[in-house]
């Protein structure tokens, strides 16, 4: 019987990532499924998570690898991503928690989050993620703790770039700064008629500018290559350095 493939075989992942036909199929699947609001089909422990399953799995891999004490997330929505992070931190044990930031946390969502069995590992901060006062409060939560950051709020390039500048210093060496919805850059020009963002003004635009200004972070090419269907292509950034 042949040996099973190494799930992290870098050569196989690189070959798959370089397969243009496969990439085109994956991109078409993501664009087409997005028209049906595919990411709205899923929940995590009872809360709508509004993520693609591949990215949920990727977040799990990153959290288990990094073992952060604090996860900072911009964008709360229904709280599913916060509950995902809290559930993983619960498994890791110890004094670990996730901080969720949103300019408006609607009352019914706050009630559901605060009454969830994992609420003890969730801290809510209401206010703009780019407000320096909010950023200062979040920095206090993260001070002296191993931290990773997930950005998933307003998707205009200027807003995301401000978030990158404010929250990237919180990311611990070898930990991750994850920027969701970089896929906006690959969407058709008319895909977001009622939104202020779109191709050319997207999280991917912000990531490109950010990476030009720093050598502290780099795209995790292995993770990026193996996902194929992801809303964060080129958005899984790892900070250089030893843990």
C-alpha positions as CSV (number, residue, x, y, z in Angstrom):
1,X,0.0,0.0,0.0
2,X,1.4,3.4,-0.9
3,X,2.1,6.0,1.7
4,X,-0.5,8.8,2.0
5,X,0.4,12.1,0.6
6,X,1.9,14.7,3.0
7,X,-1.0,17.2,3.4
8,X,1.6,20.0,3.4
9,X,3.7,18.8,0.4
10,X,5.0,22.2,-0.8
11,X,5.9,21.0,-4.3
12,X,2.4,19.6,-4.8
13,X,0.8,22.8,-3.5
14,X,3.0,24.9,-5.7
15,X,2.1,22.8,-8.7
16,X,-1.6,23.1,-8.0
17,X,-1.4,26.9,-7.4
18,X,0.4,27.2,-10.7
19,X,-2.3,25.4,-12.6
20,X,-3.9,28.2,-14.6
21,X,-6.9,26.2,-15.7
22,X,-7.6,25.1,-12.1
23,X,-7.3,28.7,-10.9
24,X,-9.7,29.9,-13.5
25,X,-12.3,27.2,-12.4
26,X,-11.8,28.2,-8.8
27,X,-12.2,31.9,-9.5
28,X,-15.3,31.2,-11.6
29,X,-16.8,29.1,-8.8
30,X,-16.2,31.8,-6.3
31,X,-17.6,34.6,-8.5
32,X,-20.7,32.6,-9.5
33,X,-21.4,31.3,-6.0
34,X,-21.1,34.8,-4.6
35,X,-24.0,35.9,-6.7
36,X,-26.1,33.4,-4.6
37,X,-24.6,34.8,-1.3
38,X,-23.0,31.5,-0.8
39,X,-21.1,32.5,2.3
40,X,-24.4,33.3,4.1
41,X,-25.3,29.6,4.1
42,X,-23.1,28.7,7.1
43,X,-23.1,29.0,10.9
44,X,-20.5,28.3,13.6
45,X,-21.9,27.0,16.9
46,X,-25.2,28.6,16.1
47,X,-24.1,32.0,14.8
48,X,-24.0,33.1,11.1
49,X,-20.4,33.2,10.1
50,X,-20.6,34.7,6.6
51,X,-17.4,33.0,5.4
52,X,-16.5,30.3,2.9
53,X,-15.7,26.9,4.4
54,X,-12.2,27.0,3.1
55,X,-11.4,30.1,5.0
56,X,-13.0,28.7,8.1
57,X,-10.6,25.8,7.9
58,X,-7.7,28.1,7.2
59,X,-8.4,30.2,10.2
60,X,-8.5,27.0,12.3
61,X,-5.1,26.0,11.0
62,X,-3.6,29.4,11.6
63,X,-5.0,29.7,15.2
64,X,-3.8,26.2,16.1
65,X,-0.4,26.9,14.7
66,X,0.1,30.3,16.2
67,X,-1.7,29.6,19.6
68,X,-2.5,33.3,20.2
69,X,-3.6,34.7,23.5
70,X,-5.6,37.4,21.8
71,X,-7.3,37.6,18.4
72,X,-8.3,41.0,17.2
73,X,-11.1,41.1,14.6
74,X,-12.5,44.1,12.9
75,X,-16.1,43.6,11.7
76,X,-18.6,41.7,14.0
77,X,-21.8,41.3,11.9
78,X,-23.7,38.3,13.5
79,X,-20.7,37.2,15.6
80,X,-20.0,33.9,13.9
81,X,-16.3,34.6,13.3
82,X,-15.9,35.7,16.9
83,X,-17.5,32.5,18.1
84,X,-15.2,30.5,15.8
85,X,-12.1,32.2,17.3
86,X,-13.5,31.9,20.9
87,X,-14.1,28.1,20.3
88,X,-10.5,27.6,19.2
89,X,-9.2,29.6,22.1
90,X,-11.3,27.6,24.5
91,X,-9.6,24.4,23.2
92,X,-6.2,26.0,23.6
93,X,-7.1,26.9,27.2
94,X,-5.7,29.5,29.5
95,X,-6.4,33.2,29.6
96,X,-7.2,33.7,25.9
97,X,-9.9,35.9,24.2
98,X,-11.0,37.5,21.0
99,X,-11.7,41.2,20.6
100,X,-14.4,42.2,18.1
101,X,-14.6,45.7,16.8
102,X,-17.5,47.2,14.9
103,X,-18.8,50.7,14.2
104,X,-22.3,49.4,15.1
105,X,-23.1,46.2,17.0
106,X,-26.8,45.8,16.6
107,X,-28.8,45.0,19.7
108,X,-30.0,41.6,18.7
109,X,-26.5,40.5,17.6
110,X,-25.0,41.8,20.9
111,X,-27.6,39.9,22.9
112,X,-26.9,36.7,21.0
113,X,-23.2,37.0,21.3
114,X,-23.2,38.0,25.0
115,X,-25.6,35.1,25.8
116,X,-23.5,32.5,23.9
117,X,-21.8,29.8,25.9
118,X,-18.4,31.1,24.8
119,X,-19.2,34.8,25.7
120,X,-16.6,34.7,28.4
121,X,-13.9,34.6,25.8
122,X,-15.3,37.5,23.7
123,X,-14.7,41.2,24.2
124,X,-16.8,43.7,22.2
125,X,-15.6,47.1,21.3
126,X,-18.2,49.4,19.5
127,X,-16.7,52.2,17.4
128,X,-14.9,52.7,14.2
129,X,-11.9,50.4,13.8
130,X,-9.9,53.4,12.4
131,X,-10.7,55.6,15.4
132,X,-7.4,56.1,17.3
133,X,-9.2,55.9,20.6
134,X,-10.7,52.5,19.7
135,X,-7.3,51.3,18.5
136,X,-5.8,52.4,21.8
137,X,-8.3,50.4,23.8
138,X,-7.6,47.3,21.6
139,X,-3.9,47.8,22.0
140,X,-4.4,47.6,25.8
141,X,-6.2,44.3,25.5
142,X,-3.3,42.9,23.4
143,X,-0.4,44.4,25.4
144,X,2.1,41.8,26.4
145,X,0.1,39.0,24.8
146,X,0.7,36.8,21.7
147,X,-1.7,38.4,19.2
148,X,-3.1,37.8,15.7
149,X,-5.3,40.2,13.7
150,X,-8.2,39.6,11.3
151,X,-9.5,42.5,9.2
152,X,-13.0,42.2,7.8
153,X,-14.9,45.5,8.0
154,X,-15.2,48.3,5.5
155,X,-13.5,47.1,2.3
156,X,-12.3,50.4,0.7
157,X,-8.6,50.6,0.2
158,X,-8.2,53.7,2.4
159,X,-10.1,52.1,5.3
160,X,-8.2,48.8,5.1
161,X,-4.8,50.6,4.8
162,X,-5.6,52.6,7.9
163,X,-6.5,49.4,9.7
164,X,-3.3,47.8,8.6
165,X,-1.3,50.8,9.9
166,X,-3.1,50.7,13.2
167,X,-3.3,47.0,14.0
168,X,-0.2,45.5,12.3
169,X,2.0,46.6,15.2
170,X,0.0,44.4,17.5
171,X,0.8,41.2,15.5
172,X,3.4,39.1,17.3
173,X,6.4,37.7,15.4
174,X,5.5,34.6,13.3
175,X,1.8,35.3,13.9
176,X,-0.7,36.4,11.3
177,X,-2.4,39.5,9.9
178,X,-5.3,38.2,7.8
179,X,-7.1,40.6,5.4
180,X,-10.4,39.3,4.1
181,X,-12.2,40.1,0.9
182,X,-9.1,40.8,-1.1
183,X,-11.1,38.8,-3.7
184,X,-13.0,42.0,-4.4
185,X,-10.1,42.8,-6.8
186,X,-11.0,39.8,-8.9
187,X,-14.7,40.4,-9.1
188,X,-16.5,41.9,-12.2
189,X,-16.5,45.8,-12.2
190,X,-20.3,45.9,-11.7
191,X,-20.4,43.4,-8.8
192,X,-20.7,46.0,-6.1
193,X,-23.1,48.7,-7.4
194,X,-24.3,49.7,-3.9
195,X,-20.9,49.6,-2.2
196,X,-18.1,52.2,-2.0
197,X,-15.5,49.5,-2.9
198,X,-14.6,47.5,-6.0
199,X,-11.7,46.5,-8.2
200,X,-8.9,49.1,-7.9
201,X,-10.3,50.2,-4.5
202,X,-10.3,47.1,-2.4
203,X,-8.6,45.3,0.4
204,X,-6.1,43.9,-2.1
205,X,-5.2,47.5,-3.1
206,X,-4.5,48.2,0.5
207,X,-2.4,45.0,1.0
208,X,-0.3,45.9,-2.0
209,X,0.5,49.4,-0.7
210,X,1.1,48.0,2.8
211,X,3.6,45.4,1.6
212,X,5.5,48.0,-0.4
213,X,6.0,50.0,2.8
214,X,7.2,47.2,5.1
215,X,9.4,44.1,5.1
216,X,7.9,42.9,8.4
217,X,5.1,40.9,6.7
218,X,4.9,38.5,3.7
219,X,2.1,36.5,2.1
220,X,2.0,32.9,3.2
221,X,2.3,31.4,-0.3
222,X,1.7,27.8,0.9
223,X,-1.6,28.7,2.6
224,X,-2.6,31.0,-0.3
225,X,-1.8,28.3,-2.8
226,X,-3.7,25.4,-1.3
227,X,-7.0,27.2,-0.6
228,X,-8.0,27.9,-4.2
229,X,-11.5,29.0,-3.3
230,X,-10.9,31.8,-0.8
231,X,-12.1,35.4,-0.2
232,X,-8.6,36.3,0.9
233,X,-6.2,35.6,-2.0
234,X,-2.9,37.1,-1.0
235,X,-4.5,38.2,2.3
236,X,-2.9,35.7,4.7
237,X,0.1,37.7,5.9
238,X,2.6,36.3,8.3
239,X,4.9,38.5,10.4
240,X,8.6,37.6,10.1
241,X,10.5,36.5,13.2
242,X,10.6,33.8,15.7
243,X,7.7,33.1,18.1
